[in-house]
Amino acid sequence: MFVLNYYNTLTLKKVGENTLNNSSEHVHFIGIGGYGMSAIARVMLEMGYRVTGSDVTSKDLTDKLIAKGARVFIGHEPNNVQGADMVVYSTALSKDNVEMVEAEKLKIPVLHRAQMLAKLMNEKQGIAIAGAHGKTTTSSMIALVMEKNNLDPTYIIGGEIVNVDSNAKAGTGEYVVAEADESDGSFLQYHPSIAIVTNIEADHLENYDGDFMKLKQAYARFLSQVKDGGKSIVCLDDPYLQEMKNDLRGDIITYGIKTDADYRATNVQLGDRKIKFDVDHKGKTLINVELPVPGTHNVYNALATYIVCSLAGLTPEQIAKEIKMFRGAKRRFQVLGEVNDILVIDDYAHHPTEIQATISAAKATEKRIIAVFQPQRYTRTYFLFEQFSKAFHEADEVIITDIYSPAGEKQIEGINSEKLVELIRKNSNSNVKHIAAKEEVTAYLSQNAQRDDLVITMGAGDIWKAAEELVASLKEKFDT
């Protein structure tokens, strides 16, 4: 059994059986404005708990929590945890955070975000979605289909569902839909009724001692923790899942496009911001599915959604009807605006495979593609430097910004955007340039983007701000 670097630095305390049995309890979230933390905080609020939290800045998600009744402090201060019965933190938090230190000093139970989610999930029919890519879109789609078919699920998602403008809800139904985060190993806290793995890639290796085998072992363990009588759903087109399938215990359901999976997508038609395909089950066509978001990767996401919702008792017609209405998750090929025939899209793609899939989906528009990528974390860039350099061959123009690094991360010598640009020029796209700051990117594109261009910003940092500012700048430029 391997031990992750993460668990070496932050000790996780066991959640007691009676931790969440009193809705009068006061729960404090350190870093409440993040997608994962805000989702759990929102569910706790709707369950009747008193919720407070802190974050370094105010943002849309914190405003929504305040409107729901939470008290949010801007800035981390020891006094913020006063009176809390429980404190929740995430992996992104430094172990010497002043609120964490104060909570320990006051002997307030301190729980990792995954432990809180595990408590919510494990007590109901948990549906946990893991994988290198597609977690947010798949979990959003499952939650929406269930919601629209009156199953009233609880859902906790790492992105906002565009249809409902929310990333969480405390439902009264038996299902809890949530993303299972492999990045720090915290998905091993879960014992779901249904476990889904969309794909496996060599990412977050800094938390697995740089060893891809340890990451694959973690996925296998996650799938092995399904409750008795539960189901594991895996994408058979993924070579690593195909490799481990025969070693998994329990009831395994497979899906894919290229392989002889239990559920297959056939007659796939990729269009401009839409896809169509048939769902086949063991050679029999069940239904045609239309989805108003593009890309082959979303065919996989919709297939996984179909299987889960079918297990929940929904008919093919009920599932297909709501999938057709799915408008995506924020920052997942999100159209921000179209001005003077210049289309601006933002996407969370931060891994080479995601970048390739996103650019490929954009090509279906038949526009000229300007791909703007903001690398995130020196560690990820270090481990995937070569792969990043080969990811941009389908773009017409590529812009690389400086690396977005969270506070406290140390720079790695020789890992920088200038060198990445050199390698991209050599390995996948000669029309590439380095523009350091997102503000400079906005200014450049405002001047140089032309009719029939598609500008797509990609990255897990704050590059979305450049896309939003570009739309505003183009409107000002062409509406006057």
N, C-alpha and C positions, 0 to 999 in steps of 0.2 A: 504494500500500500504506500503510495507516495504522499508526501506532505507538501502543500503549496507554500511558496514564499509568503503569500498573503496570510496564511494561518500562523506562520511563524511570528508575525508582527502584531496581529490583532486577535486576541483570544476571544472565542465565541462562547458565551455562557448558555447553558441549556435552558430552553423555554419550559417552565413548569406546566403541569397539566392545568393549573387554575390561573394562569397568567392573565388570560383575557376573559374573565368571567364576570366582570363588574363594569357596567357601562358608565358608572360615575367616575371611573379612573381618569387620571390626567396623563396623557401621553405627549412627550416632547420629541420632536424630530429635528436633528441637527443636519442642516442642508435640505430643508423642506421643499425648496424650489425645484429640485431635480425631478425628472419625469417619474422615475421609480419611486422616490420618496413621496412626492406629492400625490401619486396615485393611492398609495397605502394610507396616507393621511386623510385623503378624501373619503375613502371607505370607512375609516375609523370614525370620522365625523358623522357620516350617515348612519353608523351603527349606534350613535349616541354618546361617544366618548368626548371628553374635553381635550381638544388638540391645540398645542402650541408648537412653534418651531422657529428656527432661525436660518438665515442665509446671508450671503455677502451682499446681494443686491435684490431689489424688488423686481419681479417679472410677472408675466401674464399668469403663470400658474399660481404664484403666491397671491395675486389679486383675487383669483377665483376661490382660493381657500379661505381668504378673509371674508369674501362674500358669503361663504358657507358657514362662517362662524368661528374659524380658527383665529388665533392671535399669532401674528408673525413679527419677529424681531429682525431688524436689518443689522447685521453684524453679530459676531459671536462674543458673548459675555458670560462669565460664570453665573451671574444672577438669573440668566434666562431659564435655568433648569430648576429654580426654586419651586418647590411644591409638586414637582412631577412624581408620579408613581412609577414611571418607566421612561427610559430615554432610548431612542432609536437612531442608529447611525448607518452610513453606507461605507463601502470600500474606499470611496474617494476621500474620506475624511482622514486627516492626519491623526495619529494616535496620541499626539500631545495637544490636540484641540482643547481649549480652555473649558469648554462645556463638558467634554468627555471627562477631563480630569476632575472637575467639580462634582460630576455625577458619581464618579468612583469614590471620591472623598465623602460624599453624603450617603454612600451605600445605596444609591438608587439603582435598581436593575438596569443594565445597559444591554440592549439587544441589537444585533445586526439586522438590517432591513430584510434579509432573506429569512431570518428566524420568525419575524413578524408575519411575513407572507406565508411561510410554511404553516404557521398556526392557523391562518385563515383558510389555506388550501387543504390541508390534510384532514380537517374536520368535516369537509364536504366532498363532493365529487370533483376533485381537482383535475383540471386540464392544463398541463404544463407544456409550453412550446419552447424548445431549445434549438440551437443551431447557430452556425456562423452568420448566416444571412436569412432574412425572411421572418424572423421572430415577431417583429412588431406588426407587419402587414398581416401575417397569418392569424395572430391572436386578435387583431382588430376585426378581421373578417369573421372569425368564429363568433366573437362577442356580438357583432352587429346582426348576423343571421339568427342567432339565438334570441337576441333582444326583440327583433322584429317579428319573431314567431312565438312571442309571449312565454318564453322559458325563464325570463327575468333573471339572467345570470348576474353574479358578482364578477366584475372584471377589473384587472389591474394591469395596465399596459404601459410600455415605455415610450409611448407616443400618443398623440391625440387623434381619435377617430374623427375624420372630417365630418361625417354624417351627423354626429351628435356633439361635436365640439368639446369632447371630454376624453380623459384617459382612464377614468375609473368610475365605478358605481357599486354600491352595496345592494345587491338584489336579494329577493326572497326565495329564489329558486335554488335547486340543489347543486348547480354547477358554479365553479370558480375558475375563470379563465385568466391565465397569467403567463407572462414570459418567464422562462427559466434561464438565468444568466450564467453562462459557462465561464465568463471572463475571469472570475476570481474563485471559481469552484463552489460558489454559494448555491448552485442548483442541486447540489448533493444534500441539501436540507429537505428536499421535497419527496413526498411519497404519494404521487398523484394516482388517480384512477385511469387517466389517459395521458401518456407521455408521447410527445411528438419530437422527432429530430429531423430538421429540414435538410441539413448538410453539415459536413465537418471540414474545417479549414485550419491551417496552422496560424492561429492568431492568439493574442494574449499570452504568448509563450513566456513572457517575463514572469508570469505567475505560475509557470509549470517548469521552472528551472531550465527553460530553453529547450525542453524535450517534448516533441510532438507526440511521442508515444504515451506520455503521461496524460496529455489532453485527451487522446483517444480512449484511454482507460477510464477517464472521468465520465465521458459520454456513455460508455458501456455500463458503468456503475449506475448512472442516472436512470438508464433504461431498465436496469435490474431492480430498481426500487419501486416499480409500479405495484400498487396494492393487489392482493389476491383477487383474481377475476377481472383484472383490468386489462388494458390494451396498450401495446406499444406500436406507434405508427412511424414508419421510417421511409425515407426516399431511397428507392432501390437504384436510382440513377447515380447516386453518390458512391464512389468506389470504396470509401472507408466504411460506410454503412453496409454496403454489399458484402464487404469482407467480414464484418462482425455479426451479420444477421444470424448465421447458424449457431452462434455461441450465446445468443440471447435467450433468456427463459421466458415462458409465458406465451401469450397470444400476440403474435406479430402480424401486423397488416402493412403491406408495402404499397407504394405508389410511384409512378414515374411516367416518362414519355418514351424513352428509348429502350427500356428493358421490359421483360415479361413480368410486370408487377401485378399485384392483385387488382389495383385500380390504375387505369392508364388514361392519359389524355390523348385522343386521336383527332385527326382532321383539324389540327391547330392552325388558326388563321390569325396572323399578327397584323394589326392595322395601326393607324395614326391614333394613339392614345386609347386603344381598345384591343381586346382579344376575344376570339371565339374558339371553342373546342367541344368535342364530345367526351363524356365520361363513360368509359368502358369498365365493366366489372367482370373479370374472368371471361372475356370474349363477347360479352353482351353489352350493347350500348344502352345506357340508362337514361341519359338526357343530354341536351346541348346546353352549354353554359356560355353566357356572354358576360364580359367583365370590362367596365369602362376605365381600366388602367392598363398600361402597355407592358410588353416584355414577356419573354418565355419564363422568366423567374416567377412571374405572377400566375402563370398556369400552374406551377408547382404549389404555390401558396393556396390557390383556389381548390386544387385537388385535396390537399390536406384538410382544408375547411370542409369540403364535401364529406369526407370520411367521418370526421368528428361529429358533424351535425346529423349525419345518418345514424351513427351510434346513439345519438341523443333522441332518436325516434322521429326525426323530421323526414318528410317525403322528398324525393328528388325535385318535385315541382316547387315545394316550399323553399328549398335551399337555393335553387337556381334563380328564383324570383328575387331574393334578397341580395345574392351575389351581384346580380345585374345592377342593383342600386348602390353598390359599394363605391364610394368616392375616394377611397384611399386613406392613408394616415398622413398627418402632417410631416413634412420633410421626407416623404417617400414619393418621388417624382411629382412633387407638388407644383402645379402651375400657379405662379404668382402674378402673372400678367402677360398681356400681349399688346404691344404698342407699336404702331406703324409696321405691322407684320414682323416684329421682333418678339419672339416668344421667350419668356424668362421662366425657368424651372429650377427648383431647388431640391436636392436629394441628400440623404444622410450617408451616402456611399463613402466608406472610409477604408475599404479593403480592396485590393486589386481585382478580385472576382466581382465585387459589387460595382466597381467603376466600369468594368467591361460590360456588365449586364445593363447598367444604366445608359451608357453611351449607345449600346446596341438598340435598346428600346427607343432612344431618341432618334436614331436613324430612320425609323419607320415613318417619321414625319416628313422625310425627304427634304428637310431644311439643312442648311450649313451649320455644323455643330461647333460651337466654341465651348470647350470644357474647361472649367475653372476648378482646380483642386487645391484644397487646403489640407496638407498632411497633419495628422494629429498624433502626438506623442513621439518622442525620440525613440522610445523602445520599439513601438510598432514599425516606425520607419526603418529602424535598424534591421529588424528581423525580416522585413518584406521589401527591402530596398530594390533588389533585382526584379521582383514581381511587379512592383509599382512601375518600374521603368518600361515594362512591356504591356501596360494596360490601356494605352491611349491611341492605338493604331487606327481606330475608326473615327476619331475626332478630326475635324478640319483644322482646328487651331486649339492649342493647349496653353493654359496659364497656370503656373504653380506659385502659390504664395509661400510666405515663411511658415515654418512648422508651428502649429498651435500646440502649446504645451501647458498642462495644468500646473498650478502653483506647486513648487517643491520638486518637480521632476528635474533631474540633472541632465544637462546637455551631454550628448555622446560625441566624442571627438570624431570628426570626419563625416558626421551625419548632418547634412544641411540641404536646403532646397536648391542651392546653386549646383551641387553635385548631382542631385536627382534630375535636374533639368538636363545636365550633360548626358546622363545615362538614358533619359527618355529620347533625346535627340538621336542617340546612337541605336536604341533598341526598338522604338515604335513610332516616333513622330518627329520629323525634323522641324515642324512649325510650332515650336514650343518656346516660351519665354518665362522668365522669373519676374513677377511683380510682387514685391515684398508685402505690402499692407493691403488689406481689403478695401480701404478708402481709395487707394491708387487704382485698384482693379475697377471699382465703380466709375472713376473718372475716365479711365482708358476705354472701357466698354461703351460708356455714354457717347464718346466721341467716335468710336470705330465700328460699333455694331451696325449692320446694314439690314435692309428688308430681306426677309426669308432666312434670317439667322435664328438659331436656337441657342441661347446662352443657358448653360446648366452649371450651377454651382454645386460642389460636392465636398463633403467632409463632416466630421463629427464635432467640429469646433463651432466657431461663430461666423462662418463664411456666409450663412444665410442672410446676414445683415447686408452684405454687399449686393445680394440679389434683390432684396427689398428696396434698397436705396437706388439701385439701377432702374427698377420699375418707376419709382417716383421721379427720377431724373429724366427718363425718357418721356414720361407724361408731360413734364414741364417743358421739355425741348420741342415736342411735336404738337402739343395742344395749344401752343401760343402762336 
